Each structure stands twice: as structure tokens, then as C-alpha cells.
């Protein structure tokens, strides 16, 4: 993905924060994770991260960050973010 930049839409920043992902993790999911086709012409990206903490009162070793984005003018615009803990 070389020099492709990543921009988070304000909605994606809010969702990332409330769902337990940092902006750095979202960027890493896009630049270093696996990509897959998503609905509405979007591209999904996912990457697993060590977590080792509590989320929702449960302890989890890892979390998976999924970012859904569109490519526009040579950069990825992140639309929303999902986080799964396991």
C-alpha cells in the first residue's frame, strides 16, 4: 500500500473510540492487515492485536479491528470501525 494515506471520517473516529480501537490501530489495520471486499463498493480491512485487558467486564487476550473504507484520490477514507474481542 506504499504511501497511501488514511483519513478517518468523524463518524469512524467516534465509532473506533466507543468500540475500543485507537486511531493507530485503525491505520495499522489498513496498512498492514488483510483486505476483503465489502458492501456498497467499500473495502474492509482487518488485523488482530494483543489486548490483555477488560472490555465489558470480561477479560480478553486479543482484539480484531475491522475498518471499512473507500479509496478516493489516492487515499483511504475510513467510514466505520468494528472491534471484536476474543
N, C-alpha and C positions, 0 to 999 in steps of 0.2 A: 504494500500500500504506500510505500515510499513517503513522499512529502505531503500526502493528502491530509488536510486539516479536518478537525472535528469541532463542530459547534453544537451546543445543546440549546434547543428551544427552551424558553422559560418553563413550559409545561413539563418537559423532560427533567429539568433541574429539580422541580418540585417533587415529581414522582420518585426520582432517584433518592432524594433526601428522606422522603417519608417511607420508602420501601427498603432503606438500609444500604444504599450504594453511594460511593463517593464519585465525584466527577472524574477523578483519576482512574477509578475502576471502569467507568463507562468508556473513557478514551482507550484504556487498555483492551477492553473487550472488542472494540472496533479495530484497533491497530494490530492486536496480537491474538485475537480469538478466532474462532471459526465463524464463517458466514453461511447464511442459508436464505433461500427466497422466502419472502413473507407476503402477506396480503396487500392489496392496493398498490402493487408495484414497489413496495418497500423491500429493504434488505434487513434481515435480522443478523445480529452478531451475538455470540455468547462466549463466556470464559468463566472458568471456575477459579475461585480464590480461597485461600485458607481463611477461616473465620475464627474459630475457637472462642466463641462468646455466647452470650444470651441474646435471643430475639424472641419476643412474645412470650417470655417466661420459660423458654426451652433453650437448652444448650445445643449448639450445632458446631461441627468441626469445619464445615465448608459452606460457601455460598456461591451461587451461579448468577452472574449478572448478564441479562439479555437486554440489548439495546436495539431499537427499531429505527431505521434511518432511511433518508432519501439522499441520493447524490445530486448535488446541484453546484454548478460552476466549479467543479474540481474539489469540492469539499463535502463531507458527510454532515447532514443536518439531522440530529437525533430528535425524534418525535416523542418517544416514550421509553421508559425503562421498567423492566420487571426484575425481581430478585427472588430466587428460590434458595432456601436454606436446607441443608441436609447434613 
